[in-house]
Amino acid sequence: RRDTKTHASPVTMSALSASAFTATPVARRALRGAKPPRARAAAFRVNASYDSVEARRAAETERVMDRTQEIHNIEEFEAALSLAGERLVMVAVESEEECVMSDDAWAKNAGTSNLQFDDNACRTLSSSLARIAREATDVNFLRVEVLEGGRARDVAKALGVTKYPTYQYYKNGELLWQHVGAGAGAQEALSEGVLYYGGAGAQGLRTSDYVTEVKSKSELRDFIDSCSMAQPAAAGFDTGIDVPCDKQLAIVDIGVDKDAPAGCLHIFPAVLSLARNTVGFTRWARIAVDSNEETKAIAKEWGVDSVPAFVFMADGKVVDKYAGADRVELMNRVLRFQSANGIRLPQRTTPKRMSTAEAKEIARAARDRAKEQGRRSGW
């Protein structure tokens, strides 16, 4: 049985008061020596080399074209999969002649009698895909445009695609997951799929900087035995995070790779957000049960019979378990452990407010300046 329940509740990180740590890669193996931090992508900035908004958009379109492989026949598709190696491959199968709104994963329950069509929705979704292609540089993007009389229709047939648009995710040549339709939630689903399967987010974010991939019992032992290093105080916060190893919370996210339930993809952004915002107090790992026999055995030993599931450990012992995809509930369990163990997370410092006398002096200066310039003033 797999838990496919999803919740729309957003994760509110203000309670954690540690958002300033989002740019700090976690040191996962402090007991065995810290890994060197991965170079981070620069934050978004306006590029002065563009003469206009149109020029910037044209440059972005060119970047998308450079990163997207157009597939015209099945031979090109097979070649693209082979050359991708272990990278995630996202395949967009689209048609200007059809835009189905059904967003049921695998479209198992979508009947042709109740299909809805909306060309605008498909154009919007295509723009979102272009944004993902620009940002997720570790993912290969293929596009199959199905036209009347073209060989691309044979490619769609070979991929089992009967409704457009359909988006498929491949790794090591194997189909892992697909999304059908441009209906409500499609944009979010595509982004979650790239994050979950490709480990890539906006502005060069790499999930592996914050969440450890575990594929064996020995890797699990290493993760449990590790200890996050103390984090210095970040700008705008009153203190850093320095939690003893035996009071740090180690959380394992248990899911599957092939045909993952919607809940696995839906909750993963919250996992990443919590991992980034609690560096020094928590450490996170993820296990795909269907990776191999050892990962299956780990899930069995923990009594996990549905995914997504989470196992919480402290000082090497299991202290809590949760099965479900509620983002807020996951955050609350982390906070309850924090509160029960007297762990204080950084709080934003309150900026010093100017006195009334200082404010009046600034207002007076503004009035005088306006008077000198012959202008009226609201001061």
C-alpha positions as CSV (number, residue, x, y, z in Angstrom):
1,R,0.0,0.0,0.0
2,R,1.3,3.4,-0.9
3,D,0.1,6.6,0.7
4,T,-0.7,9.0,-2.1
5,K,-2.5,11.6,0.0
6,T,-1.3,15.1,-0.7
7,H,-2.0,18.4,1.1
8,A,-1.8,21.9,-0.3
9,S,-0.7,23.5,3.0
10,P,2.5,25.4,2.5
11,V,5.4,24.9,4.9
12,T,5.8,28.0,7.0
13,M,9.5,28.3,7.9
14,S,9.1,31.4,10.2
15,A,8.7,29.1,13.2
16,L,12.1,27.7,12.5
17,S,13.7,31.2,12.4
18,A,16.7,29.9,10.5
19,S,16.1,30.9,6.9
20,A,19.4,32.7,6.7
21,F,21.2,29.3,6.6
22,T,19.7,28.4,3.2
23,A,22.9,29.1,1.4
24,T,25.1,27.1,3.7
25,P,25.8,23.5,2.6
26,V,25.5,21.0,5.4
27,A,28.6,19.2,6.7
28,R,27.4,15.7,6.8
29,R,30.4,13.8,8.0
30,A,31.9,15.9,10.7
31,L,33.1,12.9,12.6
32,R,34.9,11.6,9.6
33,G,36.0,15.0,8.2
34,A,33.9,17.6,6.6
35,K,33.3,17.7,2.8
36,P,34.5,20.8,1.0
37,P,31.5,23.0,0.2
38,R,30.1,22.9,-3.3
39,A,30.4,26.1,-5.3
40,R,27.1,27.8,-5.2
41,A,25.4,29.4,-8.2
42,A,25.3,33.2,-8.0
43,A,22.0,34.7,-6.9
44,F,19.7,36.2,-9.6
45,R,20.9,39.6,-10.7
46,V,20.1,41.9,-13.6
47,N,22.6,41.6,-16.3
48,A,23.7,45.0,-17.5
49,S,24.8,43.5,-20.9
50,Y,21.2,43.3,-22.1
51,D,20.0,46.4,-23.9
52,S,16.3,45.6,-23.3
53,V,13.9,43.1,-21.8
54,E,13.4,41.7,-25.3
55,A,17.1,41.0,-25.6
56,R,17.2,39.3,-22.3
57,R,14.2,37.1,-23.2
58,A,15.8,36.3,-26.6
59,A,19.0,35.2,-24.8
60,E,17.0,33.0,-22.4
61,T,15.2,31.4,-25.3
62,E,18.5,30.7,-26.9
63,R,19.8,29.0,-23.7
64,V,16.6,26.8,-23.6
65,M,17.1,25.8,-27.3
66,D,20.8,25.0,-26.6
67,R,19.7,22.7,-23.7
68,T,16.8,21.0,-25.4
69,Q,17.2,18.1,-27.8
70,E,14.5,18.0,-30.5
71,I,13.5,14.3,-31.1
72,H,12.2,13.5,-34.6
73,N,12.4,9.7,-34.6
74,I,12.8,6.7,-32.3
75,E,16.5,6.4,-33.2
76,E,17.2,9.9,-31.9
77,F,15.3,9.2,-28.7
78,E,17.3,6.0,-28.1
79,A,20.6,7.9,-28.8
80,A,19.6,10.7,-26.4
81,L,18.9,8.1,-23.6
82,S,22.2,6.3,-24.2
83,L,24.3,9.5,-24.1
84,A,22.6,10.8,-21.0
85,G,24.2,8.1,-18.8
86,E,23.0,8.4,-15.2
87,R,21.5,11.9,-15.7
88,L,17.8,12.4,-15.4
89,V,16.1,12.7,-18.8
90,M,12.8,14.7,-19.0
91,V,10.9,14.1,-22.2
92,A,8.1,16.5,-23.2
93,V,5.7,15.0,-25.7
94,E,3.6,17.9,-27.0
95,S,1.2,18.7,-29.9
96,E,-0.2,21.9,-31.2
97,E,-3.3,20.0,-32.2
98,E,-4.3,18.8,-28.7
99,C,-4.0,20.0,-25.1
100,V,-5.5,17.7,-22.5
101,M,-6.3,19.1,-19.1
102,S,-6.3,15.7,-17.2
103,D,-3.5,15.7,-14.6
104,D,-3.9,12.2,-13.3
105,A,-0.5,10.5,-13.0
106,W,-0.3,7.7,-15.6
107,A,-3.8,8.9,-16.8
108,K,-5.2,5.6,-15.7
109,N,-8.6,7.0,-15.0
110,A,-8.9,9.6,-17.8
111,G,-11.6,8.6,-20.2
112,T,-11.9,10.2,-23.7
113,S,-15.5,11.1,-23.0
114,N,-14.7,13.7,-20.4
115,L,-11.4,15.2,-21.7
116,Q,-11.1,18.9,-21.6
117,F,-8.8,21.0,-23.9
118,D,-7.2,24.4,-23.3
119,D,-4.4,25.6,-25.6
120,N,-3.6,28.5,-23.3
121,A,-2.8,26.1,-20.4
122,C,-0.4,24.2,-22.6
123,R,1.4,27.4,-23.7
124,T,1.7,28.4,-20.0
125,L,3.0,24.9,-19.1
126,S,5.5,25.0,-22.0
127,S,6.8,28.4,-20.6
128,S,7.3,26.8,-17.2
129,L,9.2,23.9,-18.7
130,A,11.5,26.4,-20.4
131,R,12.2,28.0,-17.0
132,I,13.0,24.6,-15.6
133,A,15.3,23.8,-18.5
134,R,17.2,27.0,-17.9
135,E,17.8,26.3,-14.2
136,A,18.1,22.5,-13.9
137,T,21.5,22.2,-15.7
138,D,22.1,18.6,-14.5
139,V,18.9,17.4,-16.3
140,N,18.7,16.5,-20.0
141,F,15.6,17.8,-21.8
142,L,14.1,16.2,-24.8
143,R,11.1,17.5,-26.8
144,V,8.9,15.5,-29.1
145,E,6.6,17.7,-31.1
146,V,3.8,15.6,-32.7
147,L,2.7,16.9,-36.0
148,E,0.4,15.5,-38.6
149,G,2.2,13.1,-40.8
150,G,5.6,13.3,-39.0
151,R,7.6,10.5,-37.6
152,A,7.4,12.0,-34.1
153,R,3.9,10.5,-33.9
154,D,5.6,7.1,-34.1
155,V,7.9,8.1,-31.2
156,A,4.9,9.0,-29.1
157,K,3.3,5.7,-29.9
158,A,6.5,3.8,-28.9
159,L,6.5,5.7,-25.6
160,G,2.9,4.8,-24.9
161,V,1.7,8.4,-25.2
162,T,-1.9,8.8,-26.3
163,K,-2.7,12.3,-24.8
164,Y,-0.8,15.5,-25.1
165,P,1.0,17.0,-23.3
166,T,2.7,14.1,-21.6
167,Y,6.0,14.5,-19.6
168,Q,8.1,11.4,-18.8
169,Y,11.1,11.0,-16.5
170,Y,13.8,8.5,-17.4
171,K,17.0,7.4,-15.6
172,N,19.5,4.8,-16.8
173,G,17.1,4.2,-19.7
174,E,14.2,3.3,-17.5
175,L,10.9,5.1,-17.3
176,L,10.4,6.2,-13.7
177,W,7.3,8.5,-13.7
178,Q,5.1,10.5,-16.0
179,H,2.6,13.3,-15.8
180,V,-0.3,13.7,-18.2
181,G,-2.1,16.9,-19.0
182,A,-1.8,20.7,-18.5
183,G,-4.5,21.0,-15.8
184,A,-4.3,22.5,-12.3
185,G,-1.1,21.6,-10.5
186,A,0.8,20.6,-13.6
187,Q,3.5,23.2,-13.2
188,E,4.1,22.3,-9.6
189,A,4.2,18.6,-10.5
190,L,6.8,19.1,-13.2
191,S,9.1,21.1,-10.8
192,E,8.6,18.5,-8.0
193,G,9.5,15.7,-10.4
194,V,12.8,17.4,-11.4
195,L,13.6,18.1,-7.8
196,Y,12.8,14.6,-6.6
197,Y,14.4,12.6,-9.5
198,G,17.0,15.0,-10.8
199,G,18.1,16.6,-7.5
200,A,18.1,20.0,-9.2
201,G,16.4,23.2,-8.1
202,A,16.3,26.9,-8.9
203,Q,19.6,28.9,-9.0
204,G,21.8,25.9,-9.1
205,L,20.4,24.2,-6.0
206,R,21.6,20.7,-5.5
207,T,19.6,18.5,-3.1
208,S,22.7,16.4,-2.4
209,D,24.2,19.3,-0.5
210,Y,21.5,18.9,2.1
211,V,20.1,15.4,1.8
212,T,22.3,12.3,1.8
213,E,21.4,9.5,-0.6
214,V,21.5,6.1,1.2
215,K,21.7,2.9,-0.9
216,S,23.1,0.4,1.5
217,K,23.2,-0.6,5.2
218,S,26.8,0.6,5.5
219,E,25.9,4.0,4.1
220,L,23.0,4.2,6.6
221,R,25.3,3.4,9.5
222,D,27.7,6.2,8.3
223,F,24.8,8.6,8.2
224,I,23.5,7.7,11.6
225,D,27.0,8.0,13.1
226,S,27.7,11.3,11.5
227,C,27.3,14.7,13.2
228,S,26.5,18.1,11.8
229,M,29.0,20.8,12.6
230,A,28.1,23.9,14.6
231,Q,26.9,26.7,12.4
232,P,28.0,30.4,13.0
233,A,25.4,33.1,13.5
234,A,24.2,34.4,10.1
235,A,23.6,38.0,9.4
236,G,20.3,39.2,11.0
237,F,20.2,36.4,13.5
238,D,21.0,36.5,17.2
239,T,23.1,33.3,17.4
240,G,24.4,30.3,15.6
241,I,23.4,26.6,16.0
242,D,25.6,24.4,18.2
243,V,23.7,21.2,19.1
244,P,25.5,18.2,20.7
245,C,25.7,15.1,18.5
246,D,23.5,13.0,20.8
247,K,20.7,15.7,20.6
248,Q,20.8,16.1,16.8
249,L,17.8,14.7,14.9
250,A,18.6,12.4,12.0
251,I,15.6,12.0,9.6
252,V,15.4,9.4,6.9
253,D,12.9,10.1,4.0
254,I,11.7,6.7,2.7
255,G,10.2,6.6,-0.8
256,V,10.4,4.8,-4.1
257,D,11.9,5.7,-7.5
258,K,9.7,3.9,-10.0
259,D,6.1,5.0,-10.3
260,A,6.4,7.1,-7.1
261,P,3.1,8.1,-5.5
262,A,2.3,11.8,-5.8
263,G,2.9,12.2,-2.1
264,C,6.6,11.3,-2.4
265,L,7.1,14.2,-4.9
266,H,4.8,16.6,-3.1
267,I,6.5,16.5,0.2
268,F,10.1,16.5,-1.0
269,P,10.4,20.3,-1.4
270,A,9.4,20.5,2.3
271,V,12.1,17.9,3.2
272,L,14.7,20.1,1.3
273,S,13.4,23.3,3.0
274,L,13.7,21.8,6.4
275,A,17.1,20.4,5.8
276,R,18.4,23.8,4.6
277,N,16.8,25.7,7.4
278,T,17.9,23.5,10.3
279,V,21.6,22.9,9.5
280,G,23.4,22.1,12.7
281,F,20.4,20.7,14.4
282,T,19.2,18.1,11.9
283,R,20.6,16.0,9.2
284,W,18.6,14.3,6.4
285,A,18.9,11.2,4.2
286,R,16.6,9.6,1.7
287,I,16.2,6.0,0.8
288,A,14.5,4.6,-2.4
289,V,13.1,1.3,-1.2
290,D,13.2,-0.2,-4.7
291,S,16.9,0.6,-5.3
292,N,18.1,-2.8,-4.2
293,E,17.7,-5.7,-1.8
294,E,19.5,-3.8,1.1
295,T,17.2,-0.8,0.9
296,K,14.2,-3.2,0.9
297,A,15.6,-4.9,4.0
298,I,16.0,-1.5,5.7
299,A,12.4,-0.6,5.1
300,K,11.3,-4.0,6.3
301,E,13.3,-3.7,9.5
302,W,11.7,-0.4,10.3
303,G,8.2,-1.7,9.6
304,V,7.6,0.7,6.7
305,D,4.7,-0.5,4.6
306,S,3.7,2.8,2.8
307,V,5.5,5.7,1.3
308,P,6.4,8.4,1.8
309,A,7.5,7.6,5.3
310,F,9.9,9.2,7.7
311,V,12.0,7.7,10.5
312,F,13.4,10.1,13.1
313,M,16.5,9.1,15.1
314,A,18.6,10.6,17.9
315,D,21.7,9.2,19.4
316,G,21.4,6.2,17.2
317,K,17.9,5.2,18.3
318,V,14.5,5.6,16.6
319,V,12.5,8.2,18.4
320,D,9.5,8.8,16.1
321,K,8.0,7.7,12.8
322,Y,5.6,9.3,10.4
323,A,3.9,8.0,7.3
324,G,2.2,10.6,5.1
325,A,2.7,13.6,2.8
326,D,1.5,16.4,5.1
327,R,4.2,19.1,4.9
328,V,3.1,20.9,8.1
329,E,2.9,17.7,10.1
330,L,6.5,16.8,9.1
331,M,7.7,20.2,10.2
332,N,5.7,20.0,13.5
333,R,7.4,16.7,14.4
334,V,10.8,18.3,13.9
335,L,9.7,21.2,16.1
336,R,8.3,19.0,18.8
337,F,11.6,17.2,19.2
338,Q,13.4,20.5,19.2
339,S,11.1,21.8,22.0
340,A,11.3,18.6,24.1
341,N,15.1,18.7,24.1
342,G,15.4,22.4,24.9
343,I,17.1,23.2,21.6
344,R,16.9,26.9,20.8
345,L,17.1,27.8,17.1
346,P,18.3,31.2,16.0
347,Q,15.9,34.1,16.1
348,R,15.9,37.2,13.9
349,T,17.4,40.2,15.7
350,T,15.1,43.1,16.2
351,P,16.5,46.2,14.4
352,K,17.0,49.2,16.6
353,R,14.3,51.8,16.0
354,M,15.2,55.5,15.9
355,S,13.9,57.8,18.5
356,T,11.1,60.4,17.9
357,A,13.7,63.2,18.1
358,E,15.8,61.6,15.4
359,A,12.7,61.1,13.2
360,K,11.7,64.7,13.7
361,E,15.2,65.9,12.7
362,I,15.1,63.9,9.5
363,A,11.6,65.3,8.7
364,R,12.9,68.9,9.3
365,A,15.8,68.3,7.0
366,A,13.5,67.0,4.3
367,R,11.2,70.1,4.6
368,D,14.2,72.4,4.4
369,R,15.5,70.7,1.3
370,A,12.2,71.0,-0.4
371,K,11.9,74.7,0.5
372,E,15.4,75.4,-0.9
373,Q,14.3,73.7,-4.2
374,G,11.0,75.6,-4.3
375,R,8.9,72.5,-3.9
376,R,6.0,71.7,-1.6
377,S,6.6,68.9,0.9
378,G,4.4,66.4,2.6
379,W,6.9,66.2,5.5
